[in-house]
């Protein structure tokens, strides 16, 4: 079961090449304290390099990553696994500092 998918669809481009799309929730890919706009943008950029991905649209502030891909080259499960791997490697390579602010209430 893939929990990161918010939606999926299957279609064809004008050249009759099959396409599929998946929507990933960035907060699920980058759980706190690792969710930041910088990491979200890095994940979105890295997804574009996955073989079979034809388009990746990122709305980091809304927390959504929409990916269009060739289902003949890449299954939905393979895509989800690769996106998870990228998210983990990207957030693991960046130091995140978490600060607790007091006295602001």
C-alpha positions as CSV (number, residue, x, y, z in Angstrom):
1,X,0.0,0.0,0.0
2,X,1.3,3.4,-0.9
3,X,0.4,6.1,1.6
4,X,2.1,9.0,0.0
5,X,-0.2,9.2,-3.0
6,X,-3.0,11.7,-2.9
7,X,-4.3,11.0,-6.3
8,X,-3.5,9.1,-9.5
9,X,-4.7,9.3,-13.1
10,X,-4.0,7.6,-16.4
11,X,-4.2,9.3,-19.8
12,X,-2.5,9.7,-23.2
13,X,-0.6,12.6,-24.7
14,X,-1.3,13.8,-28.2
15,X,1.2,11.3,-29.7
16,X,-0.8,8.4,-28.1
17,X,2.0,7.8,-25.6
18,X,0.5,6.6,-22.3
19,X,1.0,8.9,-19.3
20,X,0.1,8.5,-15.7
21,X,0.2,11.0,-12.9
22,X,0.5,10.8,-9.2
23,X,0.3,13.5,-6.5
24,X,2.5,13.2,-3.4
25,X,2.0,15.1,-0.2
26,X,5.4,16.7,0.7
27,X,4.6,16.7,4.4
28,X,4.4,12.9,4.2
29,X,7.6,12.7,2.3
30,X,9.4,15.1,4.6
31,X,8.1,14.6,8.1
32,X,8.8,17.3,10.7
33,X,11.4,18.6,11.5
34,X,12.6,17.9,8.0
35,X,9.9,19.8,6.1
36,X,11.2,23.1,4.9
37,X,10.7,24.9,1.6
38,X,14.3,24.3,0.7
39,X,14.1,20.6,1.1
40,X,10.8,20.5,-0.6
41,X,12.2,22.3,-3.6
42,X,15.3,20.1,-3.7
43,X,13.0,17.0,-3.7
44,X,10.9,18.5,-6.5
45,X,14.1,19.2,-8.6
46,X,15.5,15.8,-8.0
47,X,12.3,14.0,-9.1
48,X,12.7,15.4,-12.6
49,X,15.8,13.3,-13.0
50,X,14.0,10.0,-12.5
51,X,13.9,8.0,-15.7
52,X,10.4,7.8,-17.0
53,X,9.2,11.1,-15.3
54,X,8.0,13.5,-18.0
55,X,6.9,16.4,-15.8
56,X,7.1,17.3,-12.1
57,X,5.1,20.3,-10.8
58,X,5.8,21.4,-7.3
59,X,3.7,23.6,-5.0
60,X,6.0,23.5,-2.0
61,X,4.0,26.1,-0.1
62,X,0.8,24.0,-0.5
63,X,2.7,20.8,0.1
64,X,1.9,19.0,-3.2
65,X,4.1,17.4,-5.8
66,X,2.4,16.4,-9.0
67,X,4.4,14.0,-11.2
68,X,3.5,12.9,-14.8
69,X,5.3,9.8,-15.9
70,X,5.4,7.0,-18.5
71,X,3.7,4.0,-17.0
72,X,5.4,1.7,-19.5
73,X,8.8,2.8,-18.2
74,X,7.9,3.1,-14.5
75,X,5.2,1.7,-12.3
76,X,3.4,3.7,-9.7
77,X,5.1,1.6,-7.0
78,X,8.5,2.1,-8.5
79,X,7.9,5.8,-8.7
80,X,6.7,6.0,-5.1
81,X,9.8,4.1,-3.9
82,X,12.2,6.3,-5.9
83,X,10.6,9.5,-4.6
84,X,10.8,8.2,-1.0
85,X,14.5,7.3,-1.6
86,X,15.2,10.8,-2.9
87,X,13.4,12.5,-0.1
88,X,15.3,10.5,2.5
89,X,18.7,11.1,0.9
90,X,18.1,14.8,0.4
91,X,16.9,15.5,3.9
92,X,19.7,13.3,5.3
93,X,22.3,15.4,3.5
94,X,21.1,18.7,5.0
95,X,21.5,19.7,8.6
96,X,18.2,20.9,10.1
97,X,18.2,22.9,13.3
98,X,15.1,22.9,15.4
99,X,14.8,25.8,17.8
100,X,12.2,26.1,20.5
101,X,11.1,29.7,21.1
102,X,9.7,30.6,24.5
103,X,8.0,33.7,25.8
104,X,6.0,34.4,22.6
105,X,2.6,33.4,24.0
